[in-house]
Amino acid sequence: MSARVLLVAAAVLLSAAGCANRCDYAQTKCQYECNRNYRICQLHGNEEYYCRNEIGNCTVACQGARSTCHSWMYY
């Protein structure tokens, strides 16, 4: 293999790793926001079941967004 091919391969791998890190960060941020919204829901005196249902929906949305995360979303 030539040095050029190795450099291109390394760049592709780094790009993929960078995308995964960005997707992981986005999911972590989303889950943080879910937890924050849950606490706000409780502070407003809403029913516990309602608040738990809301955070469950939010968590599912975060996981769904993570599963479709691709590098094109960040460039």
Phi, psi and omega in degrees: 000142178278164180296325180296316179297318178296320179295319179295317179298318179296320179296320179296316180296318179294321179297316179296318179295320179297319178298314180301319179296318179295320179294319178297318178297316181298320179292318179299317179297317179299314180295323176300316180295323176301312181297320178297316180295326177296315179296320178296319178302315179295319180297329179283358177078022178288160179299140183303316180300318179300313181296317179294322178296318179297316180291327176297316177297319180295316180298319177298319179296320178298316180293322178295318179295321180295322183290339180254010183288126178226161184299331182295342180286346187243005182249000000 
